Amino acid sequence: MVAPPATLGNREPGWGGARCPLPRSPGCPGAGVPGARGALVTPDSYKEKAEGPALLNLETSDEDAPDSLTDSWEDLEEDLRPHRTAQEPRGACSFLEPQFGNYKTVQDSWERWGATPGQPESLALPCRVQRLQVLPHGAHVLATAVSSFSRHVFTCGVGGLKVWHLDNQVAQQRVPESDMHWPVQTPGAYLRACLLAPDGSRLFAGGHHLPGVSTWDLRAPTLHQPDLLPCEGLSCQALDTNHRGSLAFAGFSNGTVRIWDLRDRKAVKDLPGRQGEANSVVVKDDTVWTGGLNGCLRCWDLRAASRKVQKHLFKSQITSMSQSPWEDWLLVGLASGLHWLQPTLKGQAHLAGHKNGAILDLKFSPYGQWWVSVGTDRMTTIHSTPSGTTELQVPEKACITCCDVSANNRLIVTGARSRASVYQLTY
């Protein structure tokens, strides 16, 4: 059994040496922050400066080299633009790239201190996390998705989008639908976001220098060229759908949120915004929430002619958001390493734990009993709801840029540098 979470921050031999060289944020002291164990702290009452560390530079290719730093998500985008997909021919490139002999099977596992196995999944926290597989995407992984419906893992980033088939929760060395493609791309194009529809039947992917957001119907017998949701000249940063799966939403780097009707793939409305204000998008019932690099959290009511009805300011860049599946909460992750739970109806946000570095992605579990967050501290961390207490941590060799949780509550997938890791949860 591993040591308690408080000691897991110490880097073990073989895990890439020192931590990411981040400046210590005043908002994330090593001994914890006010409210980290569930005490109510609001953005207004939290007085310490929480600008947070600079964010990760993805330019470095050495897996074990320290991560260099940039000042903002705009700089991160600039770091990616020099990359060229020269290994792919100009034109339609293979969406599914068969992988042979490049898989790495591992059997690392971590257990939650004092956990009692055999608890109901809908009520319990994971008591054990086991790393099953390492998937060699081959270039920086910027987004991941895992489907328990079709048993696939999707990884996307600078090298396009790849699909890995799971058999008994282990990725096979072959892929079944080798005729899937993504659209013609310009030099410097890359995928920044991918998303599965609520029922797992459709895949969305969007990014930079692409003619639109691509969508694939995963129930189709053959998967050729995807449908396109047009957004020529816009750089997609985030994706979401409504709970019925009839509308798609994308946030762009210029602050705009575009809404499409998936029945005819036509844009029905643009919600205006300023540069960097829509790097995160969450659709909750009839409201659209956007989080920006200026620390502004906005809410739009789709029933009131898409009128902006709420605005909240945080003291750090908003880097990721996730909605609770059962409660009226929106989880907000900041570059300062803090988590905030924002009520979506009434009330003030309260602090809910932290990480020792910038949060780059987070996701609620399907039952809402816990969430996973990743970032520049090189840790995949499981936090309990609603206090944000750190329950379990898994170390990685590099800063972790993205994560996803399967709908069956059994798998976590994370992306770090040029590979993704698949974890199995035991309750």
Steps between C-alpha positions, in 0.01 A plus 500: 500500500630841414550784743219748574434767235696760693822310427427409141628837381857380552638396164609138486800378298404428142229764486690773327692650792394840627159656472413751231704812585205720593514806721312451826164671473383695805161341441642147538723481809641159572315468827164544331270793439205635694196293420698206362318269741158638415475828696304766316728749327368726226693676223435833672610379844811326373745788527831343405636576156429197280633580158656156481801367316562541133362221288665208329702534181441193282789563266752278681509145368721331761270297723711545812622854443365774730200680356568855389244767578289746311285784621155405372291276280567737210872425532421130517314532170800683350726217613290254302476697177855426374420130510431356157336172422765422239478133585146508358439568129325826420135419458289237672713321755415181683274563799566155638864405482562130575770453763718188503755413765504844663279431800637491849312285749556597862365376830557795733231550763421742782262449794310752706619505858247341737253410222252213545460303172164377374300822538221594250642699210221758514582586862870431545835644407747284306715297737754394236632641171694277260682622191410249228649643184716774352388612152770656277314779322832621357450877551369728773165373631267796563166322552374150577164323510406148604183318395366206696223478236729420206803405715739748340750752628546814289818708516545823309749781470782606272509160326130491410250264658563132573264233626597207718271201541458356849459127550454395861608857585837453326579687178555260212780528246254550217206723422179385332378804304807586292301707249425795729657828393513860611475793261755664276730706718735792455858500629507556873152355560437305817207377707440678829179339629301179464170399654260207509125564483309422823387161366848419365373464144671802343853639510590869459849642437614857439818702498720751322524566122211265422190576288261390771422275794497139379229257612482122456200276560656207689194283432555508124616172338784684325661827599641700210520878475340671800223755494618857554358771723636807317723749681751610236769730636422429867717309746296255707601475866214308666195289410175396669145391415164537670374199697270392215790502254307716252721811522879531485696786656857612432709768669755682285818691580336832405245454781206397279280199579329350195189280521405249227184300447624145444196405292613716206851599624419870463616771738203645686665762720830657603546620859746790490802532724843653531834340413571199723162503679377163366789260556265282707133433423242306703130461415282450808127456432398819315811702588842530340800569723830630361831540680778725379864587534400829662345309792147585385227237542191585294156344480256529207132408527386335175133548594535878528620572147850385603526788747808516723357466850800438725863606519758396758863604528783281631853612578662251263456364149215249464660200331231233523140437613272201560138474609375277778270231355255515793551823692464864396875553503754608246859400578752767397874430475748788510859555392575577866426134583171570681165325448179697550145364512267758345123451560315514169176629654561716807779554749869579508789286383706326765853368497531122460860386525805573291793359305865598531511643151281634222186295430486414130190276497244345733192278478219393733432128538164377358345475848652825626665349810847609389686680224840460339732792429834515319758766435856619529567319828527173299231339712166344413303587813164368619308745722189425705180704458428763628802574721764441231708289738783319324418130520745341258789615281676328209834641375592550135832568327382829347245770560151367421294702254163322484279232652166323463285255701296223339122496538516164680713658779779246444765669286707819505708607200764773522731660244858606577742612230487249214310218671183416684451277804199278568409436865251254646309587818404252773242576769 
